[in-house]
Amino acid sequence: MGMARRTPSSIHLLFAVDKPVGCTSHDVVARARRALSERRVGHAGTLDPLASGVMVLGVGQATRLLGRITQETKSYIADIAFGFETNTDDAEGEATRRVEVVPELFDRAFAERAVAASVGPQMQVPPAFSAISVNGVRSYKRARAGDAVELPPRSVEVLSATLVAVSDVAGSPVWTVAYTVSKGTYIRALARDLGRSVDSAAHVASLRRTASGTVTLSDCLDIDALTVDAAQSRCLDPVRVLGCPAISVPTETLEDIRCGRRLSPKLVSAATRPVGEGDIVALVHEGSLHAVARLEAGRIAMCDVFPQAIGGVAL
């Protein structure tokens, strides 16, 4: 029996939702599929169930952009609770190490110094309960099965860390910190390491992603209010999200683009900002993204061509 043909998507765009606490990133995608009556929906940048905030989704051809937009910096507001570490490095896990809380943890100046010291490039050991694959098995699956998971440290960068508040929650200190970090940085691991840096123990009590690249909470739709009309009217500009220069191409080049042919270097002069050898450029026409290309040996060579153009370009 032949495979059932998948009906092509009728909408092709990027949009952002404010992910609620308590559901997985996969749950958000499933809800978006139902709300839009579209099978082809994906997301960029996983958020833990405990975390809320900015999540970028793509529908139709725009799902092919998602791999290109995960390379971005991300910003978060985290509540970091002191007194114990957990096996997940957040409030969902079981306590693994307890440390008596000392009075200086309630001191704002002390907290500010400790948070400021976490800024910069560093090697970070990811949480055992993470989506990193080890020999083809997701780390959290092995951790849940009781295996000892030691993930190798990876290079990350904390671009900024600002103490927002120090609170007393039932006698325990909670530091609220605003972070901007490089791709692949775990805030849960930052919290764990922050606790250890002050001879204490800490975990993330709550986490909210406030920005993913150029996409902020103000760009986000409420997942419960998601409709085709809402997604279309509040869609993200794919060029802004990609962060690359754009070239407005004339109608007569569209056939060449669809066939994957190289375009004349003369078009490069029309780019929104200078384009050098090897640079990625968005090819747009009448408010839609038709292809992502690269400048190769002076010619414009196609990387990804979208047979159904992606909407939302604000050029």
C-alpha positions, 0 to 999 in steps of 0.5 A: 500500500502506498504512503498517504500523501501529505497535503502541503501546508497552506501557511508558511511563516514564523511566529512566536508563542509565550510558552506556559509553565508545565508543558513540554516544547513538544506539547506546544508544537502539538497545540499549534498543529491543532490550532492551525490545522497544519501537520508541518509545525516545528520549534527552535530552542527547547524550553524545559516544562518548568520554564515559560516564555519566548518560543519560536515556531515555524509552519510549512516551509518556515520549519526549514528555517528553524535550524538556522535560528537556533544559533542565537543569544537568549535572555532569561529571568531566573529565580535561583533558590539557595539551600539545596541542589537537585538531581535536575538542577531545578525545582522539579528534581529531588534534593541531592545536597543540602547546605545550611543557609548563611546570612550573607546570602540575603545580602544584596551587595554580596549577591551582586558580586557573586552574580557579576563574577559569573559573566564571561566565557566558561566551560559548563557541565550540562545538567544530567537531566538534559536533552543532550544525546550520549551514544544516541540516548537522550541524557535525561532518559539515562538519568531517569533510569538511574544511570550515573550521567557525566556529560563533558563540559562545553564552552559557553558564554554568559554575556551579561548577568544582573541581579534583579532582587534578593528575596526571603522565601520561607526563610530561604534566600532566592536571587532573581537574576537576568541573564543573556547567554550564548547558544547551548548555555543551561541556566540550571547549570549556571544556578548550580555553579553559582551556588557552589561559587559561594560555598552553598547549594542552589537550583532554579526555582522558576525560569522565563525566557524573555528573548531569543535572538531578536524575538522578545515577549512583545512578539509572542502570541498566547498559545490559547489564542492561536488561530491562523489569523493571529499567526498571520497578523503577528508573524515574525519577519524571517529576515529579522529573525535570521539576522542576515542582509536581504536582497529584493529580487526582481520577478524575472529571477524567481524562476532561476531561484526556484530551479536553484540557479546562481544569480548575477553578482550585480544583484549584490549591490541591492543588498540591505547591507554589505555582503562579503564572500561566504555570507548568507543573504535572504532573497525576497520578493514582494514581502516574502522570502523565496530563498536563503543564498550564499555569496560564492565566488562572486555569484549568489548560490542557493542554500535553501529554496522555498517552493512556497515563499515564507511570508512576513518580510517587512522590506 
